[in-house]
Amino acid sequence: MCGINGFIDTRIGEEESRNILDDMLRATHHRGPDYTGTYHHRAVHLGHNRLSIIDLSDEANQPFFLDHLVMVYNGEIYNYLEIKKELEGLGVHFTTQSDTEVLLRSYQQWGPDCVQRFMGMWAFAIYDTEEERLFASRDRFGIKPFHYIHRGESFCFSSEFKALRRSPSFDTTVDQRQVALGLQLGMVYHQESTYWQSVKNLPGGHNLIFQKGSLKVWRYWDVTEFATDERSFEEKAEEFRELFLQSIRLHLRSDVPLGTCLSGGIDSSSIVSSVCHLYPEQELHTFSVYYDQEGYDERKWMQEVVKKYPQISPHYFSPSDAELDEHLEKFLSVQEVPIAGSSPFSQYFLMRLAKDCGVTVTLDGQGADEYLIGYMHAFPRIIADHLRKGRIGAAMSETQAHRKVSGMRQKGLIDLGMKTMASLLMDEPRLSELAMLRALPYLMKEDYKADEPGNAAQSRTYSQHHTLAFHSTLPTLLHYADRNSMAFSIESRVPFLDHRLVEAAFKMKVTDHVHQGVTKSVLRRSMRGIIPKAIEERKDKVAFKTPGDIRWLRGPLGHLLEPVDGLFDILDRSRTMGYLNEFQQGDDRYGKLIWRVAMLNHWLARQ
């Protein structure tokens, strides 16, 4: 994992260009403290902060050079050994043991299509000195960041926004539509948009070419097949098991100490248990954050995994109010954007714990909920899909099962019915528009739309989860994970985001994933015998919870609610102050919204 920076700008002199690149590299030094390298050629300037993970030798430092190609690269190509063997069969000779060289020689051999061969996470830029062309790519899910500014003949990119602030092309004008998306839907990006009008985000699964002032961006990968797999449930579960274990093996390739995060849910438990199942003689360090309050302490579930696999060395941490206050400014500076919920703050402490224990690589469970249908808010779409196909009995059965499993009361059942009807009558883009205006009280001065793109899925359920995976929830979670891990120079890996797993899951029927009120059925079956039985049979869906949204704002973080200059240039003063006053008087109904207003307030104060 590393930090990449660069720009092409004919307007800036050589000395100033070198100073700008040095400033950018200082801003991202935490991403790669092991080595910093630069490349300068006329108007082209590339820089790299290296965090050494595979091939720790100096020969693998970057920028990496090959004939007329120069590359800066952040990430890991997990199947680099297999690609290397294929290239050697074509007569290619290697001088290092790094995946960096494999990547660049792959590009030399196959051009932009090389990314189709990669299994991993990446953001890289390759400059061709003969063609005067910059080619950049981001992994299929956007695990690794790539942000850029394109203005006229100039182009500037970085792993983090704070480095782009050093560019003369950076403009602080806020993108108010993105603010609305953050407040209402909790998104930190939306496709290409960011919180600044001048800065764009290269979405996951996209490539980019910048040449002589012209910019071209295109998608190279997407999920296009839905519910086409007609095999038995057992066959699908067995295939998923094999693919998942393959992914775990690939994600364990490292030349530095490695550990795993453990939350007590089925996703992280599947990762930890699979590592222990595959390597029973190998000690494994796990890292967990908990809060000593009812409803926020998952240690009893974590202990189920620890008891099953004695080679686990568990590490636990519970942040105090004083530590929350002490680390708040650094955490928010690390994240760079307003935070939609308090759980990323817990993840920050989780990564600090891993760093204190001497670990450089962690495995984490992001991504599973978005394609294995793990969220409870999927049920209105699931029931609507049954109704659309005339399966009245199945719709009623799933409703009753969901009510029983979730402990739903009458009010919840009415809400489920209303959302089911909306899902029956509206497509996903229209549902996103409705959520934008109705999910939480709308505080913006202006009206903005979500503008979600459609997709090839015929079912409402898969249409929703394609959006969650590629446009809304998952990109936001990956941003949090990247910034929190990199703050402590840790590489965070996500084995559930092997694209073969995602493609296989979307080809399954929705009923393979959710049946009789129980989510993630395929994952539960595929992990049988590997995860503890108590975890397999656990039915409640508990997010990476913290007591933060409400309790922290009424305690150590209450000062964040003092409005700053600029807040009411964007938000309606009367409506906003009304909800703030109600919250301060003890009304918890919109605690999530108040947290988001507090985060926006803090962010605006530092622009």
PyMOL commands that set and color helices and strands:
alter all, ss='L'
color gray80, all
select helices_A, chain A and resi 14-27+29-31+58-60+80-89+99-117+161-164+176-185+233-251+266-278+299-308+321-335+343-356+368-371+376-388+392-406+410-425+428-438+460-470+473-486+495-497+499-507+510-513+521-526+533-536+548-552+558-561+567-570+573-584+591-605
alter helices_A, ss='H'
color red, helices_A
select strands_A, chain A and resi 2-8+35-41+44-50+64-66+69-77+120-128+133-138+147-151+154-158+200-201+206-211+214-219+258-261+284-289+312-317+361-363+491-493
alter strands_A, ss='S'
color yellow, strands_A
deselect
rebuild
show_as cartoon
